[in-house]
Amino acid sequence: MVVGQGFTANSEDGSASYGVVIENPNSTWWPRFVSVSITFLDADGTALTTETHNITGILPNGRAAVAGEALRVSGAAAMEVQLSSLNLLPNRIRSSLEEAGRYDYQRIVTARDESGEITTTGLIVSRFDREQINVPIAVVYYDAAGEVVGGAATTVDQLSPGGEAEFEASTSAAILDTAETRVFGQIGFGN
């Protein structure tokens, strides 16, 4: 289920920085390949564009997120999110998603440059027993009221068991109120 969503529009170029946080409240079920469809709407409810992301898997009682920048959303007034599960995966891929583990994050720093671009850097540490490959990372920005106001995305190519990697994600949207940054790494494909 969606537990947080939001965006900040960039009126100069018609883009928007967005973030969506999804929670798996189940203690035994692993939703795999969750499709997240994000539609931006104008004030009249007309769809401007739709962004689609796939989350490889969400751990039991865990959270995942998608984030990024949408283009051609000038005049966006609202954002709608739809989730669907795509569990029709080959057995080999499914088995790589069935291990317990987590990621830890260290040295998270969010900074704004003179143009207003926000960049977040940090270190992701794998607590999985298998190598994780192509790990999507979503950085979600929250305002002082605890509401999602945008996000950025990047990918780490490879994480060995217990390994660590630096990451950097940025957004060109001028998000004025970024009181908190949270990082969400998705399950990569184990080998």
PyMOL commands that place a pseudoatom at each C-alpha (Angstrom):
pseudoatom trace, name=CA, resn=MET, resi=1, chain=A, elem=C, hetatm=0, pos=[0.000, 0.000, 0.000]
pseudoatom trace, name=CA, resn=VAL, resi=2, chain=A, elem=C, hetatm=0, pos=[1.093, 3.585, -0.638]
pseudoatom trace, name=CA, resn=VAL, resi=3, chain=A, elem=C, hetatm=0, pos=[2.123, 5.292, 2.613]
pseudoatom trace, name=CA, resn=GLY, resi=4, chain=A, elem=C, hetatm=0, pos=[3.584, 8.487, 1.167]
pseudoatom trace, name=CA, resn=GLN, resi=5, chain=A, elem=C, hetatm=0, pos=[3.543, 10.338, -2.123]
pseudoatom trace, name=CA, resn=GLY, resi=6, chain=A, elem=C, hetatm=0, pos=[4.209, 13.829, -3.372]
pseudoatom trace, name=CA, resn=PHE, resi=7, chain=A, elem=C, hetatm=0, pos=[5.886, 16.022, -5.941]
pseudoatom trace, name=CA, resn=THR, resi=8, chain=A, elem=C, hetatm=0, pos=[7.314, 19.463, -6.542]
pseudoatom trace, name=CA, resn=ALA, resi=9, chain=A, elem=C, hetatm=0, pos=[6.857, 21.000, -9.982]
pseudoatom trace, name=CA, resn=ASN, resi=10, chain=A, elem=C, hetatm=0, pos=[9.590, 22.961, -11.715]
pseudoatom trace, name=CA, resn=SER, resi=11, chain=A, elem=C, hetatm=0, pos=[7.741, 25.745, -13.548]
pseudoatom trace, name=CA, resn=GLU, resi=12, chain=A, elem=C, hetatm=0, pos=[10.806, 26.726, -15.596]
pseudoatom trace, name=CA, resn=ASP, resi=13, chain=A, elem=C, hetatm=0, pos=[11.076, 23.498, -17.566]
pseudoatom trace, name=CA, resn=GLY, resi=14, chain=A, elem=C, hetatm=0, pos=[7.697, 21.833, -16.926]
pseudoatom trace, name=CA, resn=SER, resi=15, chain=A, elem=C, hetatm=0, pos=[9.186, 18.904, -14.991]
pseudoatom trace, name=CA, resn=ALA, resi=16, chain=A, elem=C, hetatm=0, pos=[8.398, 17.567, -11.512]
pseudoatom trace, name=CA, resn=SER, resi=17, chain=A, elem=C, hetatm=0, pos=[10.443, 15.764, -8.885]
pseudoatom trace, name=CA, resn=TYR, resi=18, chain=A, elem=C, hetatm=0, pos=[8.372, 13.026, -7.253]
pseudoatom trace, name=CA, resn=GLY, resi=19, chain=A, elem=C, hetatm=0, pos=[8.547, 10.269, -4.679]
pseudoatom trace, name=CA, resn=VAL, resi=20, chain=A, elem=C, hetatm=0, pos=[6.242, 7.381, -3.730]
pseudoatom trace, name=CA, resn=VAL, resi=21, chain=A, elem=C, hetatm=0, pos=[6.750, 5.154, -0.669]
pseudoatom trace, name=CA, resn=ILE, resi=22, chain=A, elem=C, hetatm=0, pos=[5.114, 1.707, -0.621]
pseudoatom trace, name=CA, resn=GLU, resi=23, chain=A, elem=C, hetatm=0, pos=[4.764, -0.534, 2.422]
pseudoatom trace, name=CA, resn=ASN, resi=24, chain=A, elem=C, hetatm=0, pos=[4.283, -4.310, 2.587]
pseudoatom trace, name=CA, resn=PRO, resi=25, chain=A, elem=C, hetatm=0, pos=[2.352, -4.831, 5.854]
pseudoatom trace, name=CA, resn=ASN, resi=26, chain=A, elem=C, hetatm=0, pos=[2.387, -8.639, 5.480]
pseudoatom trace, name=CA, resn=SER, resi=27, chain=A, elem=C, hetatm=0, pos=[4.744, -10.660, 7.682]
pseudoatom trace, name=CA, resn=THR, resi=28, chain=A, elem=C, hetatm=0, pos=[5.117, -13.657, 5.328]
pseudoatom trace, name=CA, resn=TRP, resi=29, chain=A, elem=C, hetatm=0, pos=[4.244, -12.525, 1.780]
pseudoatom trace, name=CA, resn=TRP, resi=30, chain=A, elem=C, hetatm=0, pos=[6.809, -11.056, -0.633]
pseudoatom trace, name=CA, resn=PRO, resi=31, chain=A, elem=C, hetatm=0, pos=[5.166, -9.091, -3.421]
pseudoatom trace, name=CA, resn=ARG, resi=32, chain=A, elem=C, hetatm=0, pos=[7.446, -9.471, -6.442]
pseudoatom trace, name=CA, resn=PHE, resi=33, chain=A, elem=C, hetatm=0, pos=[7.711, -7.117, -9.366]
pseudoatom trace, name=CA, resn=VAL, resi=34, chain=A, elem=C, hetatm=0, pos=[5.230, -4.564, -8.135]
pseudoatom trace, name=CA, resn=SER, resi=35, chain=A, elem=C, hetatm=0, pos=[4.317, -2.165, -10.931]
pseudoatom trace, name=CA, resn=VAL, resi=36, chain=A, elem=C, hetatm=0, pos=[3.938, 1.438, -9.777]
pseudoatom trace, name=CA, resn=SER, resi=37, chain=A, elem=C, hetatm=0, pos=[2.059, 3.694, -12.197]
pseudoatom trace, name=CA, resn=ILE, resi=38, chain=A, elem=C, hetatm=0, pos=[2.198, 7.431, -11.442]
pseudoatom trace, name=CA, resn=THR, resi=39, chain=A, elem=C, hetatm=0, pos=[-0.092, 9.777, -13.389]
pseudoatom trace, name=CA, resn=PHE, resi=40, chain=A, elem=C, hetatm=0, pos=[0.205, 13.550, -13.182]
pseudoatom trace, name=CA, resn=LEU, resi=41, chain=A, elem=C, hetatm=0, pos=[-3.054, 15.486, -13.599]
pseudoatom trace, name=CA, resn=ASP, resi=42, chain=A, elem=C, hetatm=0, pos=[-3.812, 19.138, -14.294]
pseudoatom trace, name=CA, resn=ALA, resi=43, chain=A, elem=C, hetatm=0, pos=[-6.381, 21.159, -12.296]
pseudoatom trace, name=CA, resn=ASP, resi=44, chain=A, elem=C, hetatm=0, pos=[-9.208, 19.811, -14.491]
pseudoatom trace, name=CA, resn=GLY, resi=45, chain=A, elem=C, hetatm=0, pos=[-8.198, 16.190, -13.874]
pseudoatom trace, name=CA, resn=THR, resi=46, chain=A, elem=C, hetatm=0, pos=[-6.729, 15.684, -17.341]
pseudoatom trace, name=CA, resn=ALA, resi=47, chain=A, elem=C, hetatm=0, pos=[-3.776, 13.291, -17.438]
pseudoatom trace, name=CA, resn=LEU, resi=48, chain=A, elem=C, hetatm=0, pos=[-0.535, 15.012, -18.447]
pseudoatom trace, name=CA, resn=THR, resi=49, chain=A, elem=C, hetatm=0, pos=[1.846, 12.035, -18.398]
pseudoatom trace, name=CA, resn=THR, resi=50, chain=A, elem=C, hetatm=0, pos=[2.324, 8.665, -16.718]
pseudoatom trace, name=CA, resn=GLU, resi=51, chain=A, elem=C, hetatm=0, pos=[5.552, 7.267, -15.270]
pseudoatom trace, name=CA, resn=THR, resi=52, chain=A, elem=C, hetatm=0, pos=[5.852, 3.519, -14.633]
pseudoatom trace, name=CA, resn=HIS, resi=53, chain=A, elem=C, hetatm=0, pos=[8.355, 1.776, -12.340]
pseudoatom trace, name=CA, resn=ASN, resi=54, chain=A, elem=C, hetatm=0, pos=[8.812, -1.848, -11.307]
pseudoatom trace, name=CA, resn=ILE, resi=55, chain=A, elem=C, hetatm=0, pos=[9.921, -2.790, -7.799]
pseudoatom trace, name=CA, resn=THR, resi=56, chain=A, elem=C, hetatm=0, pos=[11.696, -6.160, -7.847]
pseudoatom trace, name=CA, resn=GLY, resi=57, chain=A, elem=C, hetatm=0, pos=[10.371, -7.196, -4.446]
pseudoatom trace, name=CA, resn=ILE, resi=58, chain=A, elem=C, hetatm=0, pos=[9.300, -5.784, -1.097]
pseudoatom trace, name=CA, resn=LEU, resi=59, chain=A, elem=C, hetatm=0, pos=[10.421, -7.595, 2.037]
pseudoatom trace, name=CA, resn=PRO, resi=60, chain=A, elem=C, hetatm=0, pos=[7.809, -8.711, 4.581]
pseudoatom trace, name=CA, resn=ASN, resi=61, chain=A, elem=C, hetatm=0, pos=[6.945, -5.786, 6.861]
pseudoatom trace, name=CA, resn=GLY, resi=62, chain=A, elem=C, hetatm=0, pos=[9.222, -3.663, 4.662]
pseudoatom trace, name=CA, resn=ARG, resi=63, chain=A, elem=C, hetatm=0, pos=[9.101, -0.473, 2.656]
pseudoatom trace, name=CA, resn=ALA, resi=64, chain=A, elem=C, hetatm=0, pos=[10.285, 0.405, -0.822]
pseudoatom trace, name=CA, resn=ALA, resi=65, chain=A, elem=C, hetatm=0, pos=[10.081, 3.567, -2.895]
pseudoatom trace, name=CA, resn=VAL, resi=66, chain=A, elem=C, hetatm=0, pos=[10.263, 4.925, -6.405]
pseudoatom trace, name=CA, resn=ALA, resi=67, chain=A, elem=C, hetatm=0, pos=[11.386, 8.427, -7.238]
pseudoatom trace, name=CA, resn=GLY, resi=68, chain=A, elem=C, hetatm=0, pos=[12.497, 10.523, -10.145]
pseudoatom trace, name=CA, resn=GLU, resi=69, chain=A, elem=C, hetatm=0, pos=[11.656, 13.395, -12.462]
pseudoatom trace, name=CA, resn=ALA, resi=70, chain=A, elem=C, hetatm=0, pos=[8.691, 13.508, -14.803]
pseudoatom trace, name=CA, resn=LEU, resi=71, chain=A, elem=C, hetatm=0, pos=[8.777, 15.636, -17.945]
pseudoatom trace, name=CA, resn=ARG, resi=72, chain=A, elem=C, hetatm=0, pos=[5.942, 17.449, -19.707]
pseudoatom trace, name=CA, resn=VAL, resi=73, chain=A, elem=C, hetatm=0, pos=[3.941, 18.036, -16.527]
pseudoatom trace, name=CA, resn=SER, resi=74, chain=A, elem=C, hetatm=0, pos=[3.588, 21.807, -16.734]
pseudoatom trace, name=CA, resn=GLY, resi=75, chain=A, elem=C, hetatm=0, pos=[0.479, 22.753, -14.748]
pseudoatom trace, name=CA, resn=ALA, resi=76, chain=A, elem=C, hetatm=0, pos=[0.448, 19.541, -12.701]
pseudoatom trace, name=CA, resn=ALA, resi=77, chain=A, elem=C, hetatm=0, pos=[-1.935, 19.888, -9.780]
pseudoatom trace, name=CA, resn=ALA, resi=78, chain=A, elem=C, hetatm=0, pos=[-2.212, 16.289, -8.567]
pseudoatom trace, name=CA, resn=MET, resi=79, chain=A, elem=C, hetatm=0, pos=[-0.594, 12.895, -8.764]
pseudoatom trace, name=CA, resn=GLU, resi=80, chain=A, elem=C, hetatm=0, pos=[-2.368, 9.509, -8.765]
pseudoatom trace, name=CA, resn=VAL, resi=81, chain=A, elem=C, hetatm=0, pos=[-0.610, 6.239, -7.927]
pseudoatom trace, name=CA, resn=GLN, resi=82, chain=A, elem=C, hetatm=0, pos=[-1.733, 2.710, -8.861]
pseudoatom trace, name=CA, resn=LEU, resi=83, chain=A, elem=C, hetatm=0, pos=[-0.052, -0.525, -7.748]
pseudoatom trace, name=CA, resn=SER, resi=84, chain=A, elem=C, hetatm=0, pos=[-0.256, -3.971, -9.309]
pseudoatom trace, name=CA, resn=SER, resi=85, chain=A, elem=C, hetatm=0, pos=[1.737, -7.146, -8.694]
pseudoatom trace, name=CA, resn=LEU, resi=86, chain=A, elem=C, hetatm=0, pos=[3.412, -8.976, -11.555]
pseudoatom trace, name=CA, resn=ASN, resi=87, chain=A, elem=C, hetatm=0, pos=[4.225, -12.333, -9.958]
pseudoatom trace, name=CA, resn=LEU, resi=88, chain=A, elem=C, hetatm=0, pos=[4.611, -14.142, -13.302]
pseudoatom trace, name=CA, resn=LEU, resi=89, chain=A, elem=C, hetatm=0, pos=[8.393, -14.466, -13.068]
pseudoatom trace, name=CA, resn=PRO, resi=90, chain=A, elem=C, hetatm=0, pos=[10.619, -17.402, -14.054]
pseudoatom trace, name=CA, resn=ASN, resi=91, chain=A, elem=C, hetatm=0, pos=[11.481, -19.604, -11.051]
pseudoatom trace, name=CA, resn=ARG, resi=92, chain=A, elem=C, hetatm=0, pos=[15.204, -18.722, -11.229]
pseudoatom trace, name=CA, resn=ILE, resi=93, chain=A, elem=C, hetatm=0, pos=[14.463, -15.012, -10.846]
pseudoatom trace, name=CA, resn=ARG, resi=94, chain=A, elem=C, hetatm=0, pos=[11.866, -15.610, -8.129]
pseudoatom trace, name=CA, resn=SER, resi=95, chain=A, elem=C, hetatm=0, pos=[14.308, -17.660, -6.033]
pseudoatom trace, name=CA, resn=SER, resi=96, chain=A, elem=C, hetatm=0, pos=[16.804, -14.782, -6.021]
pseudoatom trace, name=CA, resn=LEU, resi=97, chain=A, elem=C, hetatm=0, pos=[14.169, -12.609, -4.327]
pseudoatom trace, name=CA, resn=GLU, resi=98, chain=A, elem=C, hetatm=0, pos=[13.329, -15.060, -1.537]
pseudoatom trace, name=CA, resn=GLU, resi=99, chain=A, elem=C, hetatm=0, pos=[16.175, -14.415, 0.876]
pseudoatom trace, name=CA, resn=ALA, resi=100, chain=A, elem=C, hetatm=0, pos=[15.965, -12.321, 3.991]
pseudoatom trace, name=CA, resn=GLY, resi=101, chain=A, elem=C, hetatm=0, pos=[18.222, -9.326, 4.248]
pseudoatom trace, name=CA, resn=ARG, resi=102, chain=A, elem=C, hetatm=0, pos=[18.283, -5.569, 4.247]
pseudoatom trace, name=CA, resn=TYR, resi=103, chain=A, elem=C, hetatm=0, pos=[20.329, -2.552, 3.316]
pseudoatom trace, name=CA, resn=ASP, resi=104, chain=A, elem=C, hetatm=0, pos=[21.847, -0.091, 5.735]
pseudoatom trace, name=CA, resn=TYR, resi=105, chain=A, elem=C, hetatm=0, pos=[22.688, 3.489, 4.774]
pseudoatom trace, name=CA, resn=GLN, resi=106, chain=A, elem=C, hetatm=0, pos=[25.523, 5.614, 6.079]
pseudoatom trace, name=CA, resn=ARG, resi=107, chain=A, elem=C, hetatm=0, pos=[26.885, 9.124, 5.552]
pseudoatom trace, name=CA, resn=ILE, resi=108, chain=A, elem=C, hetatm=0, pos=[23.713, 10.431, 3.879]
pseudoatom trace, name=CA, resn=VAL, resi=109, chain=A, elem=C, hetatm=0, pos=[24.239, 14.059, 2.834]
pseudoatom trace, name=CA, resn=THR, resi=110, chain=A, elem=C, hetatm=0, pos=[21.724, 16.194, 0.945]
pseudoatom trace, name=CA, resn=ALA, resi=111, chain=A, elem=C, hetatm=0, pos=[22.942, 19.497, -0.483]
pseudoatom trace, name=CA, resn=ARG, resi=112, chain=A, elem=C, hetatm=0, pos=[21.532, 22.210, -2.748]
pseudoatom trace, name=CA, resn=ASP, resi=113, chain=A, elem=C, hetatm=0, pos=[23.714, 24.045, -5.261]
pseudoatom trace, name=CA, resn=GLU, resi=114, chain=A, elem=C, hetatm=0, pos=[23.320, 27.661, -6.391]
pseudoatom trace, name=CA, resn=SER, resi=115, chain=A, elem=C, hetatm=0, pos=[21.007, 26.646, -9.256]
pseudoatom trace, name=CA, resn=GLY, resi=116, chain=A, elem=C, hetatm=0, pos=[18.627, 24.915, -6.809]
pseudoatom trace, name=CA, resn=GLU, resi=117, chain=A, elem=C, hetatm=0, pos=[19.535, 21.342, -7.832]
pseudoatom trace, name=CA, resn=ILE, resi=118, chain=A, elem=C, hetatm=0, pos=[19.474, 18.916, -4.930]
pseudoatom trace, name=CA, resn=THR, resi=119, chain=A, elem=C, hetatm=0, pos=[22.021, 16.107, -4.718]
pseudoatom trace, name=CA, resn=THR, resi=120, chain=A, elem=C, hetatm=0, pos=[22.093, 13.305, -2.161]
pseudoatom trace, name=CA, resn=THR, resi=121, chain=A, elem=C, hetatm=0, pos=[25.176, 11.165, -1.609]
pseudoatom trace, name=CA, resn=GLY, resi=122, chain=A, elem=C, hetatm=0, pos=[25.750, 8.272, 0.730]
pseudoatom trace, name=CA, resn=LEU, resi=123, chain=A, elem=C, hetatm=0, pos=[26.870, 4.718, 1.269]
pseudoatom trace, name=CA, resn=ILE, resi=124, chain=A, elem=C, hetatm=0, pos=[24.668, 1.626, 0.913]
pseudoatom trace, name=CA, resn=VAL, resi=125, chain=A, elem=C, hetatm=0, pos=[25.707, -1.529, 2.804]
pseudoatom trace, name=CA, resn=SER, resi=126, chain=A, elem=C, hetatm=0, pos=[24.271, -4.942, 1.871]
pseudoatom trace, name=CA, resn=ARG, resi=127, chain=A, elem=C, hetatm=0, pos=[23.104, -7.290, 4.622]
pseudoatom trace, name=CA, resn=PHE, resi=128, chain=A, elem=C, hetatm=0, pos=[22.037, -9.976, 2.114]
pseudoatom trace, name=CA, resn=ASP, resi=129, chain=A, elem=C, hetatm=0, pos=[23.685, -13.406, 1.830]
pseudoatom trace, name=CA, resn=ARG, resi=130, chain=A, elem=C, hetatm=0, pos=[23.829, -13.221, -1.966]
pseudoatom trace, name=CA, resn=GLU, resi=131, chain=A, elem=C, hetatm=0, pos=[25.307, -10.743, -4.362]
pseudoatom trace, name=CA, resn=GLN, resi=132, chain=A, elem=C, hetatm=0, pos=[22.827, -8.039, -5.352]
pseudoatom trace, name=CA, resn=ILE, resi=133, chain=A, elem=C, hetatm=0, pos=[22.998, -6.780, -8.940]
pseudoatom trace, name=CA, resn=ASN, resi=134, chain=A, elem=C, hetatm=0, pos=[21.438, -3.614, -10.407]
pseudoatom trace, name=CA, resn=VAL, resi=135, chain=A, elem=C, hetatm=0, pos=[20.093, -2.286, -7.117]
pseudoatom trace, name=CA, resn=PRO, resi=136, chain=A, elem=C, hetatm=0, pos=[17.650, 0.599, -7.683]
pseudoatom trace, name=CA, resn=ILE, resi=137, chain=A, elem=C, hetatm=0, pos=[17.920, 3.321, -5.053]
pseudoatom trace, name=CA, resn=ALA, resi=138, chain=A, elem=C, hetatm=0, pos=[15.162, 5.870, -4.438]
pseudoatom trace, name=CA, resn=VAL, resi=139, chain=A, elem=C, hetatm=0, pos=[15.921, 8.991, -2.416]
pseudoatom trace, name=CA, resn=VAL, resi=140, chain=A, elem=C, hetatm=0, pos=[12.733, 10.564, -1.049]
pseudoatom trace, name=CA, resn=TYR, resi=141, chain=A, elem=C, hetatm=0, pos=[12.574, 14.123, 0.285]
pseudoatom trace, name=CA, resn=TYR, resi=142, chain=A, elem=C, hetatm=0, pos=[10.159, 15.114, 3.058]
pseudoatom trace, name=CA, resn=ASP, resi=143, chain=A, elem=C, hetatm=0, pos=[9.133, 18.573, 4.230]
pseudoatom trace, name=CA, resn=ALA, resi=144, chain=A, elem=C, hetatm=0, pos=[8.969, 19.734, 7.861]
pseudoatom trace, name=CA, resn=ALA, resi=145, chain=A, elem=C, hetatm=0, pos=[5.385, 18.423, 8.143]
pseudoatom trace, name=CA, resn=GLY, resi=146, chain=A, elem=C, hetatm=0, pos=[6.514, 14.907, 7.151]
pseudoatom trace, name=CA, resn=GLU, resi=147, chain=A, elem=C, hetatm=0, pos=[4.966, 15.024, 3.668]
pseudoatom trace, name=CA, resn=VAL, resi=148, chain=A, elem=C, hetatm=0, pos=[6.751, 13.730, 0.560]
pseudoatom trace, name=CA, resn=VAL, resi=149, chain=A, elem=C, hetatm=0, pos=[7.818, 16.663, -1.633]
pseudoatom trace, name=CA, resn=GLY, resi=150, chain=A, elem=C, hetatm=0, pos=[9.998, 14.957, -4.244]
pseudoatom trace, name=CA, resn=GLY, resi=151, chain=A, elem=C, hetatm=0, pos=[12.723, 12.477, -4.937]
pseudoatom trace, name=CA, resn=ALA, resi=152, chain=A, elem=C, hetatm=0, pos=[15.630, 11.294, -7.010]
pseudoatom trace, name=CA, resn=ALA, resi=153, chain=A, elem=C, hetatm=0, pos=[16.798, 7.900, -8.257]
pseudoatom trace, name=CA, resn=THR, resi=154, chain=A, elem=C, hetatm=0, pos=[20.006, 6.080, -9.074]
pseudoatom trace, name=CA, resn=THR, resi=155, chain=A, elem=C, hetatm=0, pos=[21.311, 2.514, -9.363]
pseudoatom trace, name=CA, resn=VAL, resi=156, chain=A, elem=C, hetatm=0, pos=[24.207, 0.623, -7.803]
pseudoatom trace, name=CA, resn=ASP, resi=157, chain=A, elem=C, hetatm=0, pos=[25.606, -1.938, -10.241]
pseudoatom trace, name=CA, resn=GLN, resi=158, chain=A, elem=C, hetatm=0, pos=[26.729, -4.580, -7.759]
pseudoatom trace, name=CA, resn=LEU, resi=159, chain=A, elem=C, hetatm=0, pos=[26.832, -5.275, -4.020]
pseudoatom trace, name=CA, resn=SER, resi=160, chain=A, elem=C, hetatm=0, pos=[28.575, -8.353, -2.638]
pseudoatom trace, name=CA, resn=PRO, resi=161, chain=A, elem=C, hetatm=0, pos=[27.301, -9.933, 0.621]
pseudoatom trace, name=CA, resn=GLY, resi=162, chain=A, elem=C, hetatm=0, pos=[28.281, -7.473, 3.342]
pseudoatom trace, name=CA, resn=GLY, resi=163, chain=A, elem=C, hetatm=0, pos=[29.650, -5.144, 0.667]
pseudoatom trace, name=CA, resn=GLU, resi=164, chain=A, elem=C, hetatm=0, pos=[29.167, -1.426, 0.357]
pseudoatom trace, name=CA, resn=ALA, resi=165, chain=A, elem=C, hetatm=0, pos=[28.958, 1.103, -2.461]
pseudoatom trace, name=CA, resn=GLU, resi=166, chain=A, elem=C, hetatm=0, pos=[28.737, 4.864, -2.737]
pseudoatom trace, name=CA, resn=PHE, resi=167, chain=A, elem=C, hetatm=0, pos=[25.759, 6.404, -4.513]
pseudoatom trace, name=CA, resn=GLU, resi=168, chain=A, elem=C, hetatm=0, pos=[24.659, 9.801, -5.762]
pseudoatom trace, name=CA, resn=ALA, resi=169, chain=A, elem=C, hetatm=0, pos=[21.183, 10.884, -6.857]
pseudoatom trace, name=CA, resn=SER, resi=170, chain=A, elem=C, hetatm=0, pos=[20.007, 14.337, -7.891]
pseudoatom trace, name=CA, resn=THR, resi=171, chain=A, elem=C, hetatm=0, pos=[16.980, 16.290, -9.017]
pseudoatom trace, name=CA, resn=SER, resi=172, chain=A, elem=C, hetatm=0, pos=[16.876, 19.603, -10.846]
pseudoatom trace, name=CA, resn=ALA, resi=173, chain=A, elem=C, hetatm=0, pos=[13.558, 20.655, -9.273]
pseudoatom trace, name=CA, resn=ALA, resi=174, chain=A, elem=C, hetatm=0, pos=[13.904, 23.482, -6.760]
pseudoatom trace, name=CA, resn=ILE, resi=175, chain=A, elem=C, hetatm=0, pos=[12.428, 21.790, -3.686]
pseudoatom trace, name=CA, resn=LEU, resi=176, chain=A, elem=C, hetatm=0, pos=[12.470, 24.531, -1.083]
pseudoatom trace, name=CA, resn=ASP, resi=177, chain=A, elem=C, hetatm=0, pos=[11.484, 22.607, 2.047]
pseudoatom trace, name=CA, resn=THR, resi=178, chain=A, elem=C, hetatm=0, pos=[13.608, 19.467, 2.398]
pseudoatom trace, name=CA, resn=ALA, resi=179, chain=A, elem=C, hetatm=0, pos=[13.646, 18.795, 6.110]
pseudoatom trace, name=CA, resn=GLU, resi=180, chain=A, elem=C, hetatm=0, pos=[14.389, 15.070, 5.848]
pseudoatom trace, name=CA, resn=THR, resi=181, chain=A, elem=C, hetatm=0, pos=[15.917, 12.632, 3.370]
pseudoatom trace, name=CA, resn=ARG, resi=182, chain=A, elem=C, hetatm=0, pos=[15.140, 8.907, 3.410]
pseudoatom trace, name=CA, resn=VAL, resi=183, chain=A, elem=C, hetatm=0, pos=[16.844, 6.306, 1.226]
pseudoatom trace, name=CA, resn=PHE, resi=184, chain=A, elem=C, hetatm=0, pos=[15.198, 3.104, -0.043]
pseudoatom trace, name=CA, resn=GLY, resi=185, chain=A, elem=C, hetatm=0, pos=[17.157, 0.391, -1.860]
pseudoatom trace, name=CA, resn=GLN, resi=186, chain=A, elem=C, hetatm=0, pos=[15.267, -2.308, -3.720]
pseudoatom trace, name=CA, resn=ILE, resi=187, chain=A, elem=C, hetatm=0, pos=[16.163, -5.963, -3.782]
pseudoatom trace, name=CA, resn=GLY, resi=188, chain=A, elem=C, hetatm=0, pos=[18.641, -6.602, -6.579]
pseudoatom trace, name=CA, resn=PHE, resi=189, chain=A, elem=C, hetatm=0, pos=[18.927, -9.828, -8.529]
pseudoatom trace, name=CA, resn=GLY, resi=190, chain=A, elem=C, hetatm=0, pos=[20.983, -12.323, -6.545]
pseudoatom trace, name=CA, resn=ASN, resi=191, chain=A, elem=C, hetatm=0, pos=[23.068, -14.856, -8.416]
for i in range(1, 191): cmd.bond("trace and resi %d" % i, "trace and resi %d" % (i + 1))
show_as sticks, trace
zoom trace
